[in-house]
Amino acid sequence: MDNNLRFNIADQRLSYNGKKEELVFDEDRLIEFNHRHKAALANYELSLDACTIITLSDKINYDSNLGALRNRQLRQSVTLSAALSAIAVGLHGCGSLTKVPKELITKELINNLKRANDRTAAQVMAEVLQTTTETLPVGEEVLIECAITEGVRVKPGKEVGGNPTIAVGAVFGKNEHRAQYGLSMPYNVTLLSMGNDVIDGTTKSVKGLHSSLTTLFITEANIKRHLPDIYVQRWMSGAYFEEFNPREANLLEAAEIISAAYGHPGVNQLSAYFLDRPRHLPAMDILNKAGVATPFDKDGDLLPAVILGLEGLSFPNKRGLHSMIGEIGGSAEWAVGVLPLVWRGGQAIGMLTSQSTLTRKDLSPEELWKERFHFTEEEFMQIQDARFERKPYFTIADIIDDPFAGGVSAFGAITDNYFIPFMEGVKTDESNHRISVNVLLVNSLGMVECWQFSFKCQQSLGQTLELMLSPKEKLDDLSKPELEKAIGEMLQDQKLRKRFRIFFNNEYYPALIPIRNNMVLLHKAVEALIERGALNDKDREIVKITEKLASEWFVNSD
């Protein structure tokens, strides 16, 4: 195949020659930022030392406003959450697989390292949001509910599912508001929705490869329909196109629709991004024969969706990063990527596919593609539960009641990024106790910015890392008596107790049902998770001890 039509983005890099308007924080802005986020930064003994905001696009969509996100502390906290969770993984877990001798590397080890990075990112991401929401003044208070997440689903032969994450049902806000969630909320408290994929490109994070990010969005809109955590076939573009039914349009017809939206004279000027998976080979063959370029990557398909059609981005063949046409990836990645894409003026269509078929190893690429809608009974039940049985495809408006309600999305670079070439991953200056990280931000007005942060550790890099680590790091190697003592000590300390509860929610959510500010613990679900390898015997002990020492957290006690 002509390498100008099908190529790895690592071999033929994107370049950027678009808008780069810089705003460098002066001393007053730094003082203001540190004061505004004093509580969140104090958790890790950090202060902002330098910051430059690079505006990549300031085109306003005029269909939106910032809504509750006009609150600068709240808006910036989303960026800070992405930044600090990226730093946590950058300091602890990034490239962890490269430190293991090749002969000792197994699928189980890779999965455990990936879970560890997800755990670290989720811990810090959640802590920043919780610290911010519980310190907002009266009249500006919010309650954030997580409604979309990634990592839940089982990937047969690859991942056991139930990865640590900020799970659907997690709620951030003041205690009295969390306790009242589901009932009538005070007039001054704004309800917000959250979506996240705590790490997009988790495999890259453990290998230390390019373009691994922490990702989340917050919106004032209501998430009106549950999106099952299964694979989604996607049609996306940075240029708006009218909604069409992919069941009634083949790949080339879809390419023509998207090409026309860009004003191209033909599809031979178009590019369509794919993950490098066997299931995508038939689609790439069809598009390549028509002259559509199909750049691909080994892992991570969320950020490409966010920046489709961004002016100034181009491959060596002079084509921009235009679209996804038939690419298949996770549902959370679809939603977290599509919302900011739509804010920017783009469009996206999704269609649920059969994950059970697409993860089979005994089928050829052609068979995988042909059978992508061959659903199991369990998958049909998920589709029916999500109310997608009468409409086989969906747009973001089918998921969110008002996509243009106020909102902000942020993407923290754990490693150097190949999609935004100047966006660097986490870097450390140990002698000066400084850490830098870049975050891409897209708000509901459609503005695109890259925030280049440099933080100073008040004590040392080691101390900051210690404060970011998940509580589980301190529990893994303890015996049963030591374990109960350690958990007891955490629960006795007010700050550590909050951190432990966040860890507990992020880690054991498949066996928890939130009931306002408490939860039901599903003991049989814990055993099922242990049986399939998502949890282990140590987790059983942690759950048992927590239920004993923090019984007030649980609705049931048997």
Solvent accessible surface area in square Angstrom, and as a share of the most:
residue,aa,sasa,rsa
1,M,135,0.60
2,D,79,0.41
3,N,95,0.49
4,N,76,0.39
5,L,29,0.14
6,R,48,0.17
7,F,9,0.04
8,N,25,0.13
9,I,1,0.01
10,A,33,0.26
11,D,114,0.59
12,Q,29,0.13
13,R,118,0.43
14,L,6,0.03
15,S,61,0.39
16,Y,29,0.11
17,N,132,0.67
18,G,25,0.24
19,K,75,0.32
20,K,95,0.40
21,E,100,0.45
22,E,107,0.48
23,L,74,0.37
24,V,98,0.56
25,F,19,0.08
26,D,82,0.43
27,E,115,0.52
28,D,104,0.54
29,R,96,0.35
30,L,21,0.10
31,I,104,0.53
32,E,73,0.33
33,F,3,0.01
34,N,36,0.19
35,H,139,0.62
36,R,48,0.18
37,H,4,0.02
38,K,139,0.59
39,A,42,0.32
40,A,3,0.02
41,L,4,0.02
42,A,56,0.43
43,N,27,0.14
44,Y,1,0.00
45,E,49,0.22
46,L,8,0.04
47,S,27,0.18
48,L,6,0.03
49,D,50,0.26
50,A,46,0.36
51,C,3,0.02
52,T,23,0.13
53,I,16,0.08
54,I,5,0.03
55,T,15,0.09
56,L,6,0.03
57,S,18,0.12
58,D,66,0.34
59,K,131,0.55
60,I,57,0.29
61,N,33,0.17
62,Y,181,0.69
63,D,100,0.52
64,S,16,0.11
65,N,89,0.46
66,L,30,0.15
67,G,9,0.09
68,A,22,0.17
69,L,0,0.00
70,R,169,0.62
71,N,28,0.14
72,R,108,0.39
73,Q,35,0.15
74,L,1,0.00
75,R,47,0.17
76,Q,17,0.08
77,S,0,0.00
78,V,0,0.00
79,T,1,0.00
80,L,0,0.00
81,S,0,0.00
82,A,0,0.00
83,A,0,0.00
84,L,0,0.00
85,S,0,0.00
86,A,0,0.00
87,I,0,0.00
88,A,0,0.00
89,V,0,0.00
90,G,23,0.22
91,L,39,0.19
92,H,59,0.26
93,G,19,0.18
94,C,34,0.20
95,G,9,0.09
96,S,20,0.13
97,L,13,0.07
98,T,95,0.55
99,K,162,0.68
100,V,35,0.20
101,P,67,0.42
102,K,176,0.75
103,E,144,0.64
104,L,111,0.55
105,I,58,0.30
106,T,76,0.44
107,K,145,0.61
108,E,127,0.57
109,L,48,0.24
110,I,44,0.22
111,N,13,0.07
112,N,75,0.38
113,L,35,0.17
114,K,14,0.06
115,R,12,0.04
116,A,28,0.22
117,N,2,0.01
118,D,9,0.05
119,R,30,0.11
120,T,1,0.01
121,A,0,0.00
122,A,0,0.00
123,Q,1,0.00
124,V,0,0.00
125,M,0,0.00
126,A,1,0.00
127,E,9,0.04
128,V,0,0.00
129,L,1,0.01
130,Q,19,0.08
131,T,17,0.10
132,T,4,0.02
133,T,0,0.00
134,E,50,0.22
135,T,65,0.38
136,L,1,0.01
137,P,69,0.43
138,V,124,0.71
139,G,50,0.48
140,E,88,0.39
141,E,8,0.04
142,V,4,0.02
143,L,2,0.01
144,I,0,0.00
145,E,50,0.22
146,C,0,0.00
147,A,16,0.13
148,I,8,0.04
149,T,8,0.05
150,E,25,0.11
151,G,7,0.07
152,V,58,0.33
153,R,19,0.07
154,V,60,0.34
155,K,29,0.12
156,P,65,0.41
157,G,58,0.55
158,K,103,0.43
159,E,18,0.08
160,V,38,0.22
161,G,0,0.00
162,G,2,0.02
163,N,7,0.04
164,P,1,0.01
165,T,0,0.00
166,I,0,0.00
167,A,9,0.07
168,V,74,0.42
169,G,16,0.15
170,A,23,0.18
171,V,29,0.17
172,F,12,0.05
173,G,0,0.00
174,K,30,0.13
175,N,90,0.46
176,E,102,0.46
177,H,10,0.04
178,R,37,0.13
179,A,48,0.37
180,Q,63,0.28
181,Y,61,0.23
182,G,68,0.65
183,L,98,0.49
184,S,94,0.61
185,M,35,0.16
186,P,49,0.31
187,Y,226,0.86
188,N,53,0.27
189,V,11,0.07
190,T,41,0.24
191,L,93,0.46
192,L,5,0.03
193,S,12,0.07
194,M,0,0.00
195,G,0,0.00
196,N,0,0.00
197,D,4,0.02
198,V,3,0.02
199,I,3,0.02
200,D,5,0.03
201,G,5,0.05
202,T,19,0.11
203,T,35,0.20
204,K,4,0.02
205,S,0,0.00
206,V,0,0.00
207,K,81,0.34
208,G,37,0.36
209,L,82,0.41
210,H,26,0.12
211,S,4,0.02
212,S,0,0.00
213,L,1,0.01
214,T,0,0.00
215,T,0,0.00
216,L,0,0.00
217,F,0,0.00
218,I,0,0.00
219,T,0,0.00
220,E,64,0.29
221,A,5,0.04
222,N,85,0.43
223,I,27,0.14
224,K,92,0.39
225,R,48,0.18
226,H,89,0.40
227,L,11,0.06
228,P,2,0.01
229,D,19,0.10
230,I,6,0.03
231,Y,14,0.05
232,V,0,0.00
233,Q,0,0.00
234,R,0,0.00
235,W,11,0.04
236,M,0,0.00
237,S,0,0.00
238,G,15,0.15
239,A,18,0.14
240,Y,122,0.46
241,F,6,0.03
242,E,130,0.58
243,E,79,0.36
244,F,27,0.11
245,N,36,0.18
246,P,12,0.08
247,R,126,0.46
248,E,144,0.65
249,A,19,0.14
250,N,91,0.47
251,L,17,0.08
252,L,66,0.33
253,E,77,0.35
254,A,0,0.00
255,A,0,0.00
256,E,102,0.46
257,I,58,0.29
258,I,0,0.00
259,S,3,0.02
260,A,71,0.55
261,A,36,0.28
262,Y,55,0.21
263,G,61,0.59
264,H,39,0.17
265,P,120,0.76
266,G,25,0.24
267,V,26,0.15
268,N,91,0.47
269,Q,81,0.36
270,L,0,0.00
271,S,0,0.00
272,A,0,0.00
273,Y,0,0.00
274,F,0,0.00
275,L,12,0.06
276,D,47,0.24
277,R,49,0.18
278,P,77,0.48
279,R,17,0.06
280,H,0,0.00
281,L,63,0.31
282,P,16,0.10
283,A,0,0.00
284,M,3,0.01
285,D,49,0.26
286,I,73,0.37
287,L,0,0.00
288,N,5,0.02
289,K,171,0.73
290,A,33,0.25
291,G,15,0.15
292,V,0,0.00
293,A,1,0.00
294,T,0,0.00
295,P,0,0.00
296,F,32,0.13
297,D,1,0.00
298,K,112,0.47
299,D,25,0.13
300,G,9,0.08
301,D,4,0.02
302,L,0,0.00
303,L,1,0.01
304,P,1,0.01
305,A,0,0.00
306,V,0,0.00
307,I,1,0.00
308,L,0,0.00
309,G,25,0.24
310,L,9,0.05
311,E,111,0.50
312,G,22,0.21
313,L,8,0.04
314,S,27,0.18
315,F,4,0.02
316,P,77,0.48
317,N,35,0.18
318,K,170,0.72
319,R,41,0.15
320,G,14,0.14
321,L,3,0.02
322,H,18,0.08
323,S,0,0.00
324,M,0,0.00
325,I,0,0.00
326,G,0,0.00
327,E,0,0.00
328,I,0,0.00
329,G,2,0.02
330,G,2,0.02
331,S,2,0.01
332,A,1,0.01
333,E,16,0.07
334,W,0,0.00
335,A,0,0.00
336,V,0,0.00
337,G,0,0.00
338,V,0,0.00
339,L,0,0.00
340,P,0,0.00
341,L,0,0.00
342,V,12,0.07
343,W,0,0.00
344,R,50,0.18
345,G,34,0.33
346,G,3,0.03
347,Q,15,0.07
348,A,0,0.00
349,I,0,0.00
350,G,0,0.00
351,M,4,0.02
352,L,8,0.04
353,T,0,0.00
354,S,0,0.00
355,Q,13,0.06
356,S,39,0.25
357,T,7,0.04
358,L,8,0.04
359,T,19,0.11
360,R,113,0.41
361,K,162,0.69
362,D,103,0.53
363,L,33,0.16
364,S,43,0.28
365,P,35,0.22
366,E,105,0.47
367,E,79,0.35
368,L,10,0.05
369,W,29,0.10
370,K,160,0.68
371,E,54,0.24
372,R,42,0.15
373,F,47,0.19
374,H,116,0.52
375,F,29,0.12
376,T,56,0.33
377,E,148,0.66
378,E,123,0.55
379,E,9,0.04
380,F,116,0.48
381,M,135,0.60
382,Q,62,0.28
383,I,15,0.08
384,Q,117,0.52
385,D,101,0.52
386,A,0,0.00
387,R,132,0.48
388,F,5,0.02
389,E,95,0.43
390,R,223,0.81
391,K,57,0.24
392,P,55,0.34
393,Y,31,0.12
394,F,1,0.00
395,T,9,0.05
396,I,7,0.04
397,A,51,0.40
398,D,25,0.13
399,I,0,0.00
400,I,1,0.00
401,D,76,0.39
402,D,67,0.35
403,P,16,0.10
404,F,59,0.25
405,A,17,0.13
406,G,1,0.01
407,G,0,0.00
408,V,0,0.00
409,S,0,0.00
410,A,0,0.00
411,F,0,0.00
412,G,0,0.00
413,A,0,0.00
414,I,3,0.02
415,T,14,0.08
416,D,64,0.33
417,N,3,0.02
418,Y,45,0.17
419,F,3,0.01
420,I,1,0.00
421,P,57,0.36
422,F,42,0.18
423,M,1,0.00
424,E,88,0.40
425,G,1,0.01
426,V,23,0.13
427,K,87,0.37
428,T,74,0.43
429,D,55,0.29
430,E,128,0.57
431,S,97,0.62
432,N,74,0.38
433,H,69,0.31
434,R,70,0.26
435,I,1,0.00
436,S,36,0.23
437,V,1,0.00
438,N,10,0.05
439,V,0,0.00
440,L,0,0.00
441,L,8,0.04
442,V,0,0.00
443,N,11,0.06
444,S,0,0.00
445,L,37,0.18
446,G,4,0.03
447,M,43,0.19
448,V,0,0.00
449,E,25,0.11
450,C,0,0.00
451,W,17,0.06
452,Q,54,0.24
453,F,3,0.01
454,S,24,0.15
455,F,0,0.00
456,K,79,0.34
457,C,2,0.01
458,Q,98,0.43
459,Q,114,0.50
460,S,39,0.25
461,L,18,0.09
462,G,48,0.47
463,Q,65,0.29
464,T,0,0.00
465,L,41,0.20
466,E,78,0.35
467,L,45,0.22
468,M,0,0.00
469,L,22,0.11
470,S,0,0.00
471,P,5,0.03
472,K,10,0.04
473,E,60,0.27
474,K,89,0.38
475,L,0,0.00
476,D,66,0.34
477,D,139,0.72
478,L,47,0.23
479,S,56,0.36
480,K,111,0.47
481,P,102,0.64
482,E,90,0.40
483,L,0,0.00
484,E,53,0.24
485,K,138,0.58
486,A,19,0.15
487,I,0,0.00
488,G,18,0.17
489,E,98,0.44
490,M,15,0.07
491,L,9,0.04
492,Q,159,0.70
493,D,62,0.32
494,Q,140,0.62
495,K,95,0.40
496,L,72,0.36
497,R,66,0.24
498,K,87,0.37
499,R,26,0.09
500,F,0,0.00
501,R,43,0.16
502,I,22,0.11
503,F,2,0.01
504,F,0,0.00
505,N,51,0.26
506,N,8,0.04
507,E,1,0.01
508,Y,0,0.00
509,Y,26,0.10
510,P,43,0.27
511,A,0,0.00
512,L,19,0.10
513,I,80,0.41
514,P,72,0.46
515,I,75,0.38
516,R,119,0.44
517,N,34,0.18
518,N,52,0.27
519,M,6,0.02
520,V,34,0.19
521,L,1,0.01
522,L,64,0.32
523,H,72,0.32
524,K,178,0.75
525,A,25,0.20
526,V,6,0.04
527,E,77,0.35
528,A,56,0.43
529,L,8,0.04
530,I,29,0.15
531,E,155,0.70
532,R,103,0.38
533,G,45,0.43
534,A,6,0.05
535,L,11,0.05
536,N,77,0.40
537,D,92,0.48
538,K,44,0.19
539,D,2,0.01
540,R,81,0.30
541,E,39,0.17
542,I,0,0.00
543,V,6,0.03
544,K,121,0.51
545,I,6,0.03
546,T,0,0.00
547,E,26,0.11
548,K,134,0.57
549,L,64,0.32
550,A,0,0.00
551,S,62,0.40
552,E,99,0.44
553,W,12,0.04
554,F,16,0.07
555,V,88,0.50
556,N,35,0.18
557,S,100,0.64
558,D,138,0.72
